[in-house]
């Protein structure tokens, strides 16, 4: 079943997906995790952005891989598209309603994605 169909059947699944993404990031010690709720913004490309960073390309790749694996194994959901695995400086996983951005620290600072969507509702998560 696609993510879109799943969410139409059970909208509470959206929070379960986001919670599992956050947990998957924390498993690999991802840092500075922020969830941006874009649902009340005009022209938002999705409902949520989840943004985090890793200290190395290896960690960025591991975080993205863990998100992909756990969502597929635990919820039967694979991302619609993944971009950036090759260089692992910014890996983007598109789950339709949630887009996950896993950054290398310096790349995150350069793009300042949170500033572009500063009108969104922010939820910050602690580093484990």
N, C-alpha and C positions, 0 to 999 in steps of 0.2 A: 504494500500500500504506500502511496506517495505521502510526503509530508503534508501537502495541501489537503489531500483527502482525509488524513488522520486528524488534522486540526479542525476540519469542518465537522467531523463526527464528534470530537471531544476537545473543545477549546482549552480545557485545563491542561491538556497535553503540552501546550506552549510553555507553561511554567516548568513542567517536568523536563522538557528538552533543555531549557535554559539552566535549570539546576544541575542537570547532568553535565552540561558543557562546563559550568563553573567548577564542579567537582573534578572533572577530567583535567582541567588546567591546574588545579591545586595538587592533584596527584603527582604532577611532574614539576612541582614547585614554581609554576608560572607566577610572575610578579605583577603588581599594580593592576589588578583586575578591575575593570569597570564595565557595568552594563548600562547602556544608553537606551531608554525607552523612547522610541521615535513615533509612537502611535498617534500622538496628538499634533504632529508637525505636518504641514502641507508638503507635498512632494517628497516625502521620505521614501527611500528605496526599499525599505523593509520595516518590520515592527521593532526589531531590536538589533543593536550592535553589541557584541561582547568583545572587549579589547583587553589584551594582556601583552606581556613581554617576557622574553627569555634572555639569558645572559650570553648565549652563544648560538650559532647557527644550528648546532646539534640539539640544543635544548628547544629552540623554536620548532624544529622538525619533529622532535619527540612529543611536544605539546600537541601539535596539529595531528600527529599520528594517533595519539591517545584519544583525542576528541573523536576522530573518525572511527576508530575501533570500538570505543565504548558505545557510541550512539548506534552503530550498526549491530553490535552484539546484544545490547540491553534494550534497545527500542526498535530495532529493525530498520533504522534510518541511516541512509548514506547521504552525504552532501550532494546537492544538485551539481555543484561545480567546485573545484579546488584550484587555486592559482598560487604560484610562487614557491612550490616545493623545491625547485631546482637550486635556487640560491639561498633559500630559507632566511631571507632578511625580512620578509613580510609574506606570511601565508594567509590566504583568505579562504575560508570555508563557507559556502553558501547553503544554508539549510532552509531557504525560502523565507520563512518568517524571522529567522535570526541569521545574521551574518557575523562570523567570528573572524577577528583580525588578530593574528599572532605575530607580534613584531620582535625584531631584534631591537634592543634599547635605543640605539642611535637612530635607527630608521623611524621609530615611533616619535622621537623628538623632532625629527626633520618634518614629518608630514602633519603632526599636530591634529590628528583626526578628531579628537575631542573638541578642539576649538571650532572646527567646522560645523559641528552639531551641538554647540553650546546651549541651545534652547531645549535640548532633550532633558528628560529626567534622568539623573545620574544615580547609580547605586554602586558604591565601592565595596570591595571585598578585601579582607585581610590577607596578607602574605603569610603562608604557612611555613 
